Amino acid sequence: MIRPRHAFLPIWTLAIAATVSAFVVHLALRGRTVQLGYELGRARQEQARLREVKRVLEVESASYKTPERVEIIARTLLGMEAPTPDRIVPLPAASPSPSPAAPAAAAEGLAAGGGAPP
């Protein structure tokens, strides 16, 4: 059996080892926290950059859809010209569009075997 006086050194050594271990774990966790903070900052910067790129691309895309730009590209890059009057074909006047119920009624007539709609 170990006397109380001889038990001091092993207990003291164990306490010091536990304290050092806890400190090392604390430093490791603190280092990881700092590292994750830097990674988060870089990810947020990248996100802001990508949002700005998206905004610029949306503006550029909208500019490509303007009639003026389409005409410039058609004339310069594709060599197109405005049509001469003899190449313009007039279309017959469009009849007023039927009410939304008309296609449903026509479909019911076809389903019932009524033939083609009037």
MDTraj code that builds the backbone (N, CA, C; nanometers):
import mdtraj as md
import numpy as np

residues = "MET ILE ARG PRO ARG HIS ALA PHE LEU PRO ILE TRP THR LEU ALA ILE ALA ALA THR VAL SER ALA PHE VAL VAL HIS LEU ALA LEU ARG GLY ARG THR VAL GLN LEU GLY TYR GLU LEU GLY ARG ALA ARG GLN GLU GLN ALA ARG LEU ARG GLU VAL LYS ARG VAL LEU GLU VAL GLU SER ALA SER TYR LYS THR PRO GLU ARG VAL GLU ILE ILE ALA ARG THR LEU LEU GLY MET GLU ALA PRO THR PRO ASP ARG ILE VAL PRO LEU PRO ALA ALA SER PRO SER PRO SER PRO ALA ALA PRO ALA ALA ALA ALA GLU GLY LEU ALA ALA GLY GLY GLY ALA PRO PRO".split()
xyz = np.array([
    [0.0834, -0.1183, 0.0000],
    [0.0000, 0.0000, 0.0000],
    [0.0881, 0.1250, 0.0000],
    [0.0451, 0.2252, -0.0795],
    [0.1219, 0.3485, -0.0926],
    [0.0830, 0.4428, 0.0209],
    [0.1850, 0.4949, 0.0826],
    [0.1570, 0.5912, 0.1891],
    [0.1099, 0.7232, 0.1283],
    [0.0334, 0.7990, 0.2048],
    [-0.0166, 0.9263, 0.1526],
    [0.0961, 1.0195, 0.1098],
    [0.2103, 1.0107, 0.1737],
    [0.3207, 1.0993, 0.1390],
    [0.3800, 1.0608, 0.0041],
    [0.3798, 0.9342, -0.0289],
    [0.4354, 0.8884, -0.1560],
    [0.3333, 0.9002, -0.2699],
    [0.2068, 0.9238, -0.2390],
    [0.1032, 0.9352, -0.3414],
    [0.1019, 1.0741, -0.4050],
    [0.1692, 1.1703, -0.3449],
    [0.1665, 1.3079, -0.3940],
    [0.2291, 1.3202, -0.5337],
    [0.3424, 1.2602, -0.5550],
    [0.4137, 1.2742, -0.6821],
    [0.3346, 1.2157, -0.8002],
    [0.2772, 1.0953, -0.7944],
    [0.1976, 1.0450, -0.9083],
    [0.0718, 1.1291, -0.9321],
    [0.0072, 1.1725, -0.8256],
    [-0.1144, 1.2545, -0.8422],
    [-0.0765, 1.3896, -0.9030],
    [0.0323, 1.4491, -0.8552],
    [0.0780, 1.5774, -0.9088],
    [0.1154, 1.5628, -1.0566],
    [0.1812, 1.4580, -1.0935],
    [0.2187, 1.4335, -1.2331],
    [0.0938, 1.4169, -1.3194],
    [-0.0038, 1.3443, -1.2696],
    [-0.1298, 1.3255, -1.3422],
    [-0.2023, 1.4588, -1.3598],
    [-0.2038, 1.5419, -1.2580],
    [-0.2695, 1.6725, -1.2663],
    [-0.2002, 1.7617, -1.3693],
    [-0.0689, 1.7624, -1.3690],
    [0.0067, 1.8427, -1.4659],
    [-0.0197, 1.7913, -1.6075],
    [-0.0186, 1.6605, -1.6267],
    [-0.0438, 1.6025, -1.7593],
    [-0.1846, 1.6366, -1.8067],
    [-0.2828, 1.6318, -1.7177],
    [-0.4209, 1.6654, -1.7547],
    [-0.4311, 1.8135, -1.7918],
    [-0.3640, 1.8983, -1.7184],
    [-0.3672, 2.0417, -1.7472],
    [-0.3024, 2.0716, -1.8815],
    [-0.1876, 2.0116, -1.9055],
    [-0.1185, 2.0317, -2.0332],
    [-0.2043, 1.9782, -2.1480],
    [-0.2653, 1.8626, -2.1294],
    [-0.3516, 1.8051, -2.2339],
    [-0.4694, 1.8967, -2.2631],
    [-0.5322, 1.9489, -2.1581],
    [-0.6454, 2.0392, -2.1772],
    [-0.6008, 2.1655, -2.2515],
    [-0.4828, 2.2179, -2.2190],
    [-0.4323, 2.3373, -2.2851],
    [-0.4037, 2.3112, -2.4330],
    [-0.3461, 2.1950, -2.4623],
    [-0.3172, 2.1596, -2.6012],
    [-0.4476, 2.1449, -2.6807],
    [-0.5471, 2.0818, -2.6215],
    [-0.6774, 2.0677, -2.6885],
    [-0.7388, 2.2051, -2.7117],
    [-0.7288, 2.2928, -2.6114],
    [-0.7819, 2.4282, -2.6253],
    [-0.7128, 2.5013, -2.7405],
    [-0.5806, 2.4925, -2.7487],
    [-0.5072, 2.5584, -2.8570],
    [-0.5451, 2.5010, -2.9934],
    [-0.5614, 2.3694, -2.9994],
    [-0.5992, 2.3068, -3.1265],
    [-0.7373, 2.3548, -3.1711],
    [-0.8314, 2.3609, -3.0779],
    [-0.9668, 2.4077, -3.1113],
    [-0.9652, 2.5552, -3.1498],
    [-0.8866, 2.6337, -3.0805],
    [-0.8767, 2.7768, -3.1118],
    [-0.8160, 2.7957, -3.2505],
    [-0.7126, 2.7202, -3.2812],
    [-0.6514, 2.7278, -3.4139],
    [-0.7489, 2.6890, -3.5235],
    [-0.8248, 2.5849, -3.4997],
    [-0.9251, 2.5411, -3.5986],
    [-1.0339, 2.6472, -3.6158],
    [-1.0737, 2.7112, -3.5050],
    [-1.1749, 2.8168, -3.5119],
    [-1.1245, 2.9336, -3.5972],
    [-1.0007, 2.9732, -3.5768],
    [-0.9423, 3.0822, -3.6565],
    [-0.9346, 3.0420, -3.8030],
    [-0.8921, 2.9198, -3.8301],
    [-0.8824, 2.8719, -3.9675],
    [-1.0197, 2.8740, -4.0350],
    [-1.1214, 2.8271, -3.9660],
    [-1.2567, 2.8275, -4.0223],
    [-1.3062, 2.9702, -4.0443],
    [-1.2677, 3.0612, -3.9560],
    [-1.3056, 3.2015, -3.9739],
    [-1.2469, 3.2591, -4.1014],
    [-1.1189, 3.2297, -4.1280],
    [-1.0565, 3.2759, -4.2525],
    [-1.1231, 3.2126, -4.3743],
    [-1.1538, 3.0852, -4.3668],
    [-1.2211, 3.0186, -4.4794],
    [-1.3584, 3.0796, -4.5037],
    [-1.4294, 3.1102, -4.3973],
    [-1.5617, 3.1721, -4.4102],
    [-1.5497, 3.3098, -4.4748],
    [-1.4490, 3.3863, -4.4349],
    [-1.4270, 3.5179, -4.4950],
    [-1.3977, 3.5074, -4.6438],
    [-1.3129, 3.4113, -4.6816],
    [-1.2833, 3.3919, -4.8238],
    [-1.4084, 3.3481, -4.9003],
    [-1.4887, 3.2614, -4.8402],
    [-1.6116, 3.2154, -4.9070],
    [-1.7094, 3.3316, -4.9253],
    [-1.7176, 3.4191, -4.8271],
    [-1.8077, 3.5348, -4.8399],
    [-1.7577, 3.6308, -4.9465],
    [-1.6264, 3.6504, -4.9554],
    [-1.5713, 3.7350, -5.0614],
    [-1.6011, 3.6755, -5.1985],
    [-1.5852, 3.5456, -5.2115],
    [-1.6148, 3.4780, -5.3384],
    [-1.7630, 3.4902, -5.3722],
    [-1.8476, 3.4774, -5.2714],
    [-1.9921, 3.4915, -5.2930],
    [-2.0247, 3.6330, -5.3416],
    [-1.9656, 3.7339, -5.2798],
    [-1.9905, 3.8726, -5.3224],
    [-1.9401, 3.8941, -5.4646],
    [-1.8235, 3.8372, -5.4978],
    [-1.7698, 3.8500, -5.6329],
    [-1.8615, 3.7839, -5.7349],
    [-1.9120, 3.6655, -5.7005],
    [-2.0003, 3.5950, -5.7928],
    [-2.1338, 3.6675, -5.8102],
    [-2.1831, 3.7288, -5.7035],
    [-2.3069, 3.8080, -5.7166],
    [-2.2853, 3.9258, -5.8110],
    [-2.1693, 3.9899, -5.7997],
    [-2.1385, 4.1024, -5.8876],
    [-2.1257, 4.0545, -6.0319],
    [-2.0602, 3.9421, -6.0535],
    [-2.0485, 3.8857, -6.1889],
    [-2.1869, 3.8532, -6.2445],
    [-2.2723, 3.7966, -6.1615],
    [-2.4086, 3.7635, -6.2063],
    [-2.4837, 3.8899, -6.2465],
    [-2.4696, 3.9961, -6.1664],
    [-2.5383, 4.1210, -6.1972],
    [-2.4884, 4.1777, -6.3299],
    [-2.3567, 4.1757, -6.3509],
    [-2.2997, 4.2268, -6.4754],
    [-2.3479, 4.1441, -6.5938],
    [-2.3506, 4.0122, -6.5776],
    [-2.3956, 3.9252, -6.6871],
    [-2.5437, 3.9453, -6.7177],
    [-2.6245, 3.9704, -6.6157],
    [-2.7669, 3.9966, -6.6406],
    [-2.7849, 4.1264, -6.7182],
    [-2.7075, 4.2297, -6.6845],
    [-2.7147, 4.3563, -6.7584],
    [-2.6685, 4.3350, -6.9020],
    [-2.5603, 4.2611, -6.9191],
    [-2.5095, 4.2336, -7.0532],
    [-2.6112, 4.1528, -7.1341],
    [-2.6731, 4.0542, -7.0709],
    [-2.7740, 3.9732, -7.1393],
    [-2.8927, 4.0597, -7.1822],
    [-2.9345, 4.1502, -7.0953],
    [-3.0462, 4.2378, -7.1300],
    [-3.0092, 4.3290, -7.2470],
    [-2.8835, 4.3730, -7.2522],
    [-2.8428, 4.4598, -7.3627],
    [-2.8404, 4.3832, -7.4954],
    [-2.8137, 4.2530, -7.4911],
    [-2.8134, 4.1745, -7.6134],
    [-2.9528, 4.1558, -7.6709],
    [-3.0539, 4.1716, -7.5906],
    [-3.1908, 4.1473, -7.6356],
    [-3.2583, 4.2720, -7.6919],
    [-3.1916, 4.3862, -7.6893],
    [-3.2541, 4.5081, -7.7399],
    [-3.2640, 4.5016, -7.8918],
    [-3.3709, 4.5565, -7.9487],
    [-3.3878, 4.5535, -8.0945],
    [-3.2740, 4.6252, -8.1676],
    [-3.2213, 4.7325, -8.1092],
    [-3.1134, 4.8053, -8.1741],
    [-2.9898, 4.7165, -8.1896],
    [-2.9573, 4.6431, -8.0859],
    [-2.8389, 4.5562, -8.0909],
    [-2.8603, 4.4433, -8.1929],
    [-2.9803, 4.3870, -8.1945],
    [-3.0098, 4.2806, -8.2909],
    [-2.9950, 4.3340, -8.4331],
    [-3.0430, 4.4563, -8.4555],
    [-3.0331, 4.5146, -8.5894],
    [-2.8874, 4.5406, -8.6265],
    [-2.8081, 4.5915, -8.5328],
    [-2.6660, 4.6182, -8.5608],
    [-2.5941, 4.4885, -8.5964],
    [-2.6187, 4.3835, -8.5214],
    [-2.5531, 4.2550, -8.5489],
    [-2.5999, 4.1993, -8.6825],
    [-2.7306, 4.2132, -8.7096],
    [-2.7833, 4.1626, -8.8364],
    [-2.7203, 4.2349, -8.9547],
    [-2.7037, 4.3647, -8.9432],
    [-2.6486, 4.4417, -9.0551],
    [-2.4975, 4.4234, -9.0685],
    [-2.4250, 4.4238, -8.9558],
    [-2.2785, 4.4207, -8.9650],
    [-2.2242, 4.2790, -8.9776],
    [-2.2563, 4.1941, -8.8843],
    [-2.1974, 4.0602, -8.8837],
    [-2.2617, 3.9665, -8.9855],
    [-2.3930, 3.9762, -9.0018],
    [-2.4625, 3.8826, -9.0897],
    [-2.4883, 3.9388, -9.2290],
    [-2.4622, 4.0685, -9.2500],
    [-2.4790, 4.1282, -9.3822],
    [-2.6234, 4.1395, -9.4262],
    [-2.7156, 4.1470, -9.3344],
    [-2.8569, 4.1581, -9.3706],
    [-2.8927, 4.3034, -9.3999],
    [-3.0001, 4.3202, -9.4782],
    [-3.0505, 4.4537, -9.5117],
    [-3.2000, 4.4559, -9.4855],
    [-3.2537, 4.5758, -9.4803],
    [-3.3991, 4.5898, -9.4673],
    [-3.4629, 4.5379, -9.5966],
    [-3.5769, 4.4719, -9.5890],
    [-3.6383, 4.4175, -9.7107],
    [-3.6931, 4.5290, -9.8003],
    [-3.6882, 4.5032, -9.9280],
    [-3.7467, 4.5985, -10.0229],
    [-3.8971, 4.5816, -10.0202],
    [-3.9711, 4.6834, -10.0632],
    [-4.1183, 4.6742, -10.0578],
    [-4.1753, 4.5555, -10.1347],
    [-4.1094, 4.5103, -10.2399],
    [-4.1635, 4.3975, -10.3156],
    [-4.1463, 4.2646, -10.2421],
    [-4.0622, 4.2613, -10.1385],
    [-4.0404, 4.1376, -10.0618],
    [-4.1289, 4.1294, -9.9388],
    [-4.2044, 4.2338, -9.9110],
    [-4.2929, 4.2352, -9.7939],
    [-4.4264, 4.1748, -9.8340],
    [-4.4691, 4.0732, -9.7600],
    [-4.5957, 4.0054, -9.7869],
    [-4.6944, 4.0445, -9.6770],
    [-4.8020, 4.1117, -9.7126],
    [-4.8999, 4.1493, -9.6091],
    [-4.9788, 4.0264, -9.5637],
    [-5.0058, 4.0210, -9.4371],
    [-5.0850, 3.9111, -9.3814],
    [-5.2282, 3.9564, -9.3656],
    [-5.3226, 3.8616, -9.3778],
    [-5.4622, 3.9012, -9.3585],
    [-5.4828, 3.9461, -9.2136],
    [-5.5797, 4.0313, -9.1959],
    [-5.6088, 4.0831, -9.0621],
    [-5.6474, 3.9669, -8.9720],
    [-5.5947, 3.9675, -8.8531],
    [-5.6230, 3.8600, -8.7580],
    [-5.7639, 3.8773, -8.7046],
    [-5.8376, 3.7648, -8.6988],
    [-5.9724, 3.7706, -8.6431],
    [-5.9618, 3.7841, -8.4922],
    [-6.0642, 3.8416, -8.4311],
    [-6.0585, 3.8550, -8.2854],
    [-6.0447, 3.7174, -8.2212],
    [-5.9683, 3.7119, -8.1171],
    [-5.9448, 3.5828, -8.0522],
    [-6.0724, 3.5360, -7.9834],
    [-6.1015, 3.4062, -7.9943],
    [-6.2224, 3.3529, -7.9308],
    [-6.2093, 3.3569, -7.7788],
    [-6.3244, 3.3463, -7.7154],
    [-6.3238, 3.3481, -7.5694],
    [-6.2585, 3.2208, -7.5173],
    [-6.2122, 3.2205, -7.3943],
    [-6.1471, 3.1017, -7.3396],
    [-6.2375, 2.9800, -7.3356],
    [-6.3679, 2.9988, -7.3340],
    [-6.4598, 2.8848, -7.3284],
    [-6.4762, 2.8193, -7.4654],
    [-6.4447, 2.8901, -7.5751],
    [-6.4648, 2.8373, -7.7094],
    [-6.3797, 2.7128, -7.7369],
    [-6.2518, 2.7093, -7.7040],
    [-6.1751, 2.5860, -7.7309],
    [-6.2279, 2.4677, -7.6505],
    [-6.2744, 2.4915, -7.5308],
    [-6.3279, 2.3818, -7.4498],
    [-6.4564, 2.3286, -7.5118],
    [-6.5405, 2.4187, -7.5619],
    [-6.6655, 2.3757, -7.6245],
    [-6.6362, 2.2984, -7.7528],
    [-6.5375, 2.3420, -7.8287],
    [-6.5014, 2.2727, -7.9521],
    [-6.4464, 2.1342, -7.9201],
    [-6.3680, 2.1242, -7.8147],
    [-6.3123, 1.9951, -7.7759],
    [-6.4236, 1.9006, -7.7309],
    [-6.5221, 1.9541, -7.6614],
    [-6.6348, 1.8691, -7.6183],
    [-6.7133, 1.8211, -7.7392],
    [-6.7291, 1.9055, -7.8400],
    [-6.8015, 1.8671, -7.9610],
    [-6.7284, 1.7563, -8.0351],
    [-6.5943, 1.7641, -8.0388],
    [-6.5159, 1.6603, -8.1046],
    [-6.5239, 1.5298, -8.0271],
    [-6.5198, 1.5386, -7.8967],
    [-6.5234, 1.4188, -7.8137],
    [-6.6580, 1.3493, -7.8249],
    [-6.7629, 1.4274, -7.8448],
    [-6.8966, 1.3699, -7.8553],
    [-6.9242, 1.3189, -7.9954],
    [-6.8284, 1.3338, -8.0845],
    [-6.8450, 1.2837, -8.2223],
    [-6.9114, 1.3829, -8.3106],
    [-6.9049, 1.5092, -8.2768],
    [-6.9704, 1.6121, -8.3555],
    [-6.8917, 1.6533, -8.4763],
    [-6.7763, 1.5960, -8.5014],
    [-6.6980, 1.6307, -8.6188],
    [-6.6141, 1.7543, -8.5933],
    [-6.5774, 1.8210, -8.7019],
    [-6.4903, 1.9379, -8.6907],
    [-6.5701, 2.0551, -8.6364],
    [-6.5060, 2.1422, -8.5626],
    [-6.5754, 2.2596, -8.5114],
    [-6.6100, 2.3535, -8.6253],
    [-6.7106, 2.4369, -8.6075],
    [-6.7539, 2.5272, -8.7179],
    [-6.6519, 2.6308, -8.7496],
])
top = md.Topology()
chain = top.add_chain()
for i, resn in enumerate(residues, 1):
    res = top.add_residue(resn, chain, resSeq=i)
    for name in ("N", "CA", "C"):
        top.add_atom(name, md.element.get_by_symbol(name[0]), res)
traj = md.Trajectory(xyz[None], top)
